Amino acid sequence: MDFPPGTINPAKRNEDALSFLATRRSRPPKMLAAPAPDRAAMREILSIAARVPDHGKLEPWRFVVLEKAALDRLAEEAAVFAATHNLPEDKAAKGVNQFAQSPLCVALISVPRPTDKVPQIEQTLSVGAAGMQLVNAALAAGWGASWLTGWVALDEHFTGPTFGLKAGEWVAGLIHIGTEAHQPPERPRPNMDAITTWVEA
């Protein structure tokens, strides 16, 4: 059967997937609680996260899964780091609380690959795609999840030894995952007319 231009075979339209994507909403760590996904559940989520555009099949990312005992340890280490580096109290607390409040966290590590065929920007975009896919996979699996950064993800003096970064690696984000304890309110969304340009010819 032929379908009019601009339409698609209705049998191929995934209404559940579209509904999920249209209503997805991140859940901050303070709104998450135990339990968190076990290792089997996380393997499924991470396998989906790795299913992203990856020019050259370079896999320019890796995952460091921080379970609760590790998060408690990192909260203490972050507090010591903040004190010894004289970070403002509110800034220090935000970093410490990311670990202290989270049931489980995945550090998304960018792993730039040396190659002349794939520009670094394409590798970076693949890392971002993996992060978004990771959040959405966790949400689709019924968990709460959010992607944060802050100084605990960006300060190389902290992240290097904390996440065992090798030369050239950096933390793209900290994805927190757990059971949704509270549902956050919807937030304003972009004005599509303001950010969309139609080119007819």
HELIX and SHEET records of a PDB file:
HELIX    1   1 PRO A   10  LYS A   12  5                                   3    
HELIX    2   2 GLU A   15  THR A   23  1                                   9    
HELIX    3   3 PRO A   29  MET A   31  5                                   3    
HELIX    4   4 ARG A   39  ALA A   49  1                                  11    
HELIX    5   5 LYS A   68  THR A   84  1                                  17    
HELIX    6   6 GLU A   89  GLN A  101  1                                  13    
HELIX    7   7 GLN A  120  ALA A  140  1                                  21    
HELIX    8   8 TRP A  151  LEU A  154  1                                   4    
HELIX    9   9 GLU A  156  PHE A  163  1                                   8    
HELIX   10  10 MET A  192  ILE A  195  1                                   4    
SHEET    1   A 4 LEU A  32  ALA A  33  0                                        
SHEET    2   A 4 TRP A 170  GLU A 180 -1                                        
SHEET    3   A 4 CYS A 105  SER A 110 -1                                        
SHEET    4   A 4 TRP A  61  LEU A  66 -1                                        
SHEET    1   B 3 LEU A  32  ALA A  33  0                                        
SHEET    2   B 3 TRP A 170  GLU A 180 -1                                        
SHEET    3   B 3 GLY A 144  LEU A 148 -1                                        
END                                                                             
